Amino acid sequence: MKGYLPYLIGGLAGMLVAILLSSLLALTGTPQLIVFALLPAAGGAVLEHLVQRRSGNS
């Protein structure tokens, strides 16, 4: 479970950014779905990559 922690934290951060963007830009429909699909996954992947790079496990 510890190995998934960076991805989960990045996913949560991406979800928070998606919520903020959606409310600030008043997104609805397809753009909102795209933002909520891409940002959590991208946030998790980026943070996981950074943690692995920093620890030398790449």
QUIQUIFEN-V70541 format. One record per residue. N is the residue number from 1. RES is the residue in one letter. PHI is phi in degrees with one decimal (999 if undefined). Layout:
# QUIQUIFEN-V70541
n=(N | N)
res=(RES | RES)
phi=(PHI | PHI)
This chain:
# QUIQUIFEN-V70541
n=(1 | 2 | 3 | 4 | 5 | 6 | 7 | 8 | 9 | 10 | 11 | 12 | 13 | 14 | 15 | 16 | 17 | 18 | 19 | 20 | 21 | 22 | 23 | 24 | 25 | 26 | 27 | 28 | 29 | 30 | 31 | 32 | 33 | 34 | 35 | 36 | 37 | 38 | 39 | 40 | 41 | 42 | 43 | 44 | 45 | 46 | 47 | 48 | 49 | 50 | 51 | 52 | 53 | 54 | 55 | 56 | 57 | 58)
res=(M | K | G | Y | L | P | Y | L | I | G | G | L | A | G | M | L | V | A | I | L | L | S | S | L | L | A | L | T | G | T | P | Q | L | I | V | F | A | L | L | P | A | A | G | G | A | V | L | E | H | L | V | Q | R | R | S | G | N | S)
phi=(999 | -62.3 | -67.8 | -89.2 | -58.2 | -61.8 | -66.3 | -64.3 | -65.0 | -64.0 | -64.2 | -66.0 | -64.4 | -62.9 | -66.4 | -63.4 | -64.9 | -63.6 | -64.1 | -62.9 | -62.6 | -62.6 | -77.5 | -69.1 | -94.7 | 52.2 | -75.7 | -141.1 | 69.6 | -60.8 | -58.1 | -66.2 | -62.5 | -65.1 | -61.8 | -73.8 | -86.6 | -86.4 | -64.6 | -63.5 | -66.2 | -67.4 | -61.6 | -64.3 | -65.9 | -65.6 | -65.7 | -62.2 | -62.9 | -64.0 | -66.8 | -65.2 | -64.6 | -67.5 | -85.6 | 81.7 | -98.0 | -80.7)
